[in-house]
Amino acid sequence: MSMRTGTEKVASSPRPAIEAAEWLGLAAAPTFAVMACFSAVGTAGMSMCSAASAFMPIDDMALMYALMSLFHLSPWMKLVSARSQRPNIPPTQTEGD
């Protein structure tokens, strides 16, 4: 086991972990939107606990997934905002390239 002093730098960079977290943040909203669609068009037998399923066209789970999709839209809004502020960057080029 080797001991490090406080002045040594860590060999690995946290950048790959940050990029992975950014991609996961972008994946959340579309995933929840697809799940909301699947639960909204699901079979009637799937809503065994919902008492108001005849009155509402969308059941509780589809509503929950739709709300979760809306709450997770902020990474997409940041991405669109950043792209609109710098229109000269092609969509395939990233900032570090």
VENTA-V696123 format. One record per residue. N is the residue number from 1. RES is the residue in one small letter. SS is DSSP state (H for helix, E for strand, L for the rest). PSI is psi in radians with two decimals (999 if undefined). D_FIRST is the distance of its C-alpha to the first C-alpha in whole Angstrom. Layout:
# VENTA-V696123
((N:RES:SS:PSI:D_FIRST) (N:RES:SS:PSI:D_FIRST))
This chain:
# VENTA-V696123
((1:m:L:2.23:0) (2:s:L:2.53:4) (3:m:L:2.47:7) (4:r:L:2.53:10) (5:t:L:2.94:13) (6:g:L:-0.29:16) (7:t:L:-0.22:18) (8:e:L:2.52:16) (9:k:L:2.59:17) (10:v:L:2.40:15) (11:a:L:-0.60:16) (12:s:L:2.56:18) (13:s:L:2.53:21) (14:p:L:0.00:22) (15:r:H:-0.76:26) (16:p:H:-0.64:26) (17:a:H:-0.65:25) (18:i:H:-0.72:28) (19:e:H:-0.68:30) (20:a:H:-0.70:29) (21:a:H:-0.64:30) (22:e:H:-0.73:33) (23:w:H:-0.67:35) (24:l:H:-0.66:34) (25:g:H:-0.64:36) (26:l:H:-0.45:39) (27:a:H:-0.34:39) (28:a:H:-0.86:39) (29:a:H:-0.86:43) (30:p:H:-0.57:45) (31:t:H:-0.81:43) (32:f:H:-0.57:44) (33:a:H:-0.72:48) (34:v:H:-0.72:48) (35:m:H:-0.63:47) (36:a:H:-0.73:50) (37:c:H:-0.77:52) (38:f:H:-0.71:51) (39:s:H:-0.46:52) (40:a:H:-0.63:55) (41:v:L:0.17:57) (42:g:L:3.04:55) (43:t:L:2.77:58) (44:a:H:-0.45:59) (45:g:H:-0.27:58) (46:m:H:-0.40:55) (47:s:L:1.04:56) (48:m:L:-0.40:57) (49:c:L:-0.12:55) (50:s:L:2.06:57) (51:a:L:-0.46:61) (52:a:L:0.43:62) (53:s:L:-0.47:61) (54:a:L:-0.43:65) (55:f:L:-0.48:65) (56:m:L:2.37:62) (57:p:L:-0.24:61) (58:i:L:2.37:58) (59:d:L:3.14:56) (60:d:H:-0.74:53) (61:m:H:-0.70:50) (62:a:H:-0.68:52) (63:l:H:-0.74:52) (64:m:H:-0.77:49) (65:y:H:-0.65:47) (66:a:H:-0.74:50) (67:l:H:-0.69:49) (68:m:H:-0.63:45) (69:s:H:-0.71:46) (70:l:H:-0.71:47) (71:f:H:-0.45:45) (72:h:L:0.31:42) (73:l:L:-0.21:44) (74:s:H:-0.67:43) (75:p:H:-0.61:41) (76:w:H:-0.69:44) (77:m:H:-0.69:46) (78:k:H:-0.71:43) (79:l:H:-0.78:43) (80:v:H:-0.70:47) (81:s:H:-0.75:47) (82:a:H:-0.65:45) (83:r:H:-0.60:47) (84:s:H:-0.42:50) (85:q:H:-0.43:49) (86:r:L:1.35:48) (87:p:L:-0.19:51) (88:n:L:-0.09:50) (89:i:L:2.15:47) (90:p:L:2.66:47) (91:p:L:-0.39:46) (92:t:L:-0.23:44) (93:q:L:2.33:42) (94:t:L:2.96:39) (95:e:L:-0.60:38) (96:g:L:-0.21:36) (97:d:L:999:38))
